[in-house]
Each structure stands twice: as C-alpha cells, then as structure tokens.
Amino acid sequence: MSLRNKYFLFACKFLIVAFFEVNMGMASGKPFETFDPDKSRNWSFFTDGVMGGVSSGKAYFGKSGSDHFVRLEGRVSTANNGGFIQIRHSLAEYFDNNIKGISLKVRGNGEKYYIFIRTTSTLLPWQFYNASFKTSKNWKVIKINLDTFQPSSSFLRKTIKSSSIRSIGIVAYGRDHKAKVDISEIYFFK
C-alpha cells in the first residue's frame, strides 16, 4: 500500500471516529442543555402576538443553588385566537435515529406545560409535535418518549423520526392561565 493510500485511509478512519463521537455525545449522558451562563444561549422567546394574540410574558436565565435555569413566565390568554408563550431552541446539529426520548429537570407553579418539537415535516408555523408535563414547586426529572408526542395535524407522520428534529420548544399553551416554569437540564436519551 502506498504512503498516499495509508494517509487517505487514516484520514477516513479519523473522520468516521470523530463523526460518531459528535453524534453519540449529543445523546449520551452529556446534557443537551444546562443553561450554563458560560455557554452560548440559542433560545428565542415569543408569544402568540406574532399572529394577533394578546398573551404576554418573558424568559430569563437564573440560578438556584447549583442549578442554572431558564424561566418562562407570563400570562397566557386565548383572547383574539391566541393562547401561548414559548421559548424555542433551533438545532445546529441533528440527531441520529436512535433517540428514544427527552428528559427535563423542571419545577413550576403546578400548571401543565408542553414540549413542542418541530421537524423537517413541520413546514407551516402551526405544525408541531407536542407532549405535556406537569410541574410542582420542587425540582423533578421528567422523561417523555418520542413515540408519545402527538402531531398537531393529520398531515404529519404519526411518530417523530429523531433525525428529523429541527427545534425544541417549552410552551405554556392552550388555556387562560398564569405561567411560571423553570427548566435546568435537557437530555435526549437513547
């Protein structure tokens, strides 16, 4: 084997190993998000005001003990065809097809909240997959399998293909209520 071919083979092996380490790291024991203030924050806040609704709120980052967190807080109103406040993170890298679910460390005011996932199939702004979770005043870890997420439209696939996930949102949604939910960790698990 020529020296050139050996270098080429070495480069291919290196790239394959690097690729698998990046993809495996995204879904292993390493968290997707810990809201560490030293890391970049790629979260966007918005309300139903983008479509004429009147819900209001804010999102901000804080710390409680050793936990860094993001807080989604406000008033959700269904008036004027509205009904949500949301924080969303768009993914720069995509997952493989082995992701089975999502895990969150949360606390809140006892209300029900939602995780919205958008995929390559959710082309229209009102299309998403959702799953709900309930909060309490103490931190707790919740785990939700991807196969329990519900599509918002019958035009979408029945289940989420993890390699098609493009964003994740934490949402106060669907009914008039006061929202206050903290999220300190997000994991995708296999």
Residue pairs with C-beta under 8 A, 6 or more apart in sequence:
1 9
22 93
23 95
23 96
26 32
26 93
26 95
26 188
27 95
27 96
27 98
27 99
27 188
27 189
27 190
28 190
29 187
31 185
31 186
31 187
32 186
32 187
32 188
33 89
33 183
33 185
33 186
34 68
34 184
34 185
35 41
35 61
35 68
35 69
35 70
35 183
35 184
35 185
36 68
37 61
37 63
37 68
41 61
42 89
42 90
42 92
43 59
43 70
43 87
43 88
43 89
44 87
44 88
44 89
44 90
45 57
45 58
45 59
45 72
45 85
45 86
45 87
46 85
46 86
46 88
47 53
47 55
47 56
47 57
47 74
47 82
47 84
47 85
47 86
48 54
48 55
48 82
48 83
48 84
48 85
49 55
49 56
49 82
50 125
51 81
51 82
51 125
52 80
52 81
52 82
53 77
53 79
53 80
53 81
53 82
53 83
53 84
54 77
54 79
54 80
54 82
55 74
55 75
55 76
55 77
55 82
55 83
55 84
55 85
56 74
56 75
56 77
56 85
57 72
57 73
57 74
57 75
57 76
57 85
57 172
57 179
58 73
58 74
59 70
59 71
59 72
59 73
59 87
60 70
60 71
60 73
61 68
61 69
61 70
61 71
62 68
62 69
62 70
62 71
62 182
63 69
64 182
64 184
67 105
67 139
67 184
67 185
68 184
69 182
69 183
69 184
70 87
70 170
70 182
70 183
71 180
71 181
71 182
72 85
72 86
72 87
72 113
72 170
72 172
72 179
72 180
72 181
72 183
73 179
73 180
73 181
74 85
74 172
74 178
74 179
75 177
75 178
75 179
76 82
76 83
76 84
76 85
76 172
76 173
76 174
76 175
76 176
76 177
76 178
76 179
77 83
77 176
78 174
78 175
78 176
83 173
83 174
83 175
84 171
84 172
84 173
84 174
85 171
85 172
85 179
86 116
86 169
86 170
86 171
86 172
86 173
87 169
87 170
88 116
88 167
88 168
88 169
88 170
89 167
89 168
89 169
90 166
90 167
91 165
91 166
91 167
91 168
94 163
94 164
94 165
94 166
95 162
95 163
95 165
95 188
96 162
96 163
97 161
97 162
97 163
98 162
98 190
99 146
99 162
99 165
99 188
99 189
99 190
100 145
100 146
100 162
100 189
100 190
101 143
101 144
101 145
101 146
101 188
101 189
102 115
102 143
102 144
102 146
102 168
102 186
102 187
102 188
102 189
103 141
103 142
103 143
103 144
103 185
103 186
103 187
103 188
103 189
104 115
104 133
104 141
104 142
104 144
104 183
104 185
104 186
104 187
105 139
105 140
105 141
105 183
105 184
105 185
106 113
106 133
106 135
106 139
106 140
106 141
106 142
106 181
106 182
106 183
106 184
107 135
107 136
107 137
107 138
107 139
107 140
107 181
107 182
108 135
108 136
108 137
108 180
108 181
108 182
109 135
109 137
109 178
109 179
109 180
109 181
110 134
110 135
110 136
110 137
111 134
111 135
111 172
111 177
111 178
111 179
111 180
111 181
112 132
112 133
112 134
112 135
113 132
113 133
113 134
113 135
113 170
113 171
113 172
113 173
113 179
113 181
114 130
114 131
114 132
114 133
114 170
114 171
114 172
114 173
114 174
115 130
115 131
115 132
115 133
115 144
115 149
115 168
115 169
115 170
115 171
116 128
116 129
116 130
116 168
116 169
116 170
116 171
116 173
117 128
117 129
117 130
117 146
117 149
117 160
117 165
117 167
117 168
117 169
118 127
118 128
118 129
118 165
118 166
118 167
118 168
118 169
119 129
119 160
119 161
119 164
119 165
119 166
120 164
120 166
121 127
121 156
121 157
121 164
122 128
122 129
122 152
122 156
122 166
126 152
126 153
127 151
127 152
127 153
127 155
127 156
128 152
128 169
129 149
129 150
129 151
129 152
129 156
129 160
130 149
130 150
130 152
130 171
130 173
131 144
131 148
131 149
131 150
133 142
133 144
135 181
139 184
141 185
143 189
146 159
146 160
146 162
147 159
147 160
149 159
149 160
151 157
151 158
162 188
168 186
170 181
170 183
172 179
172 181
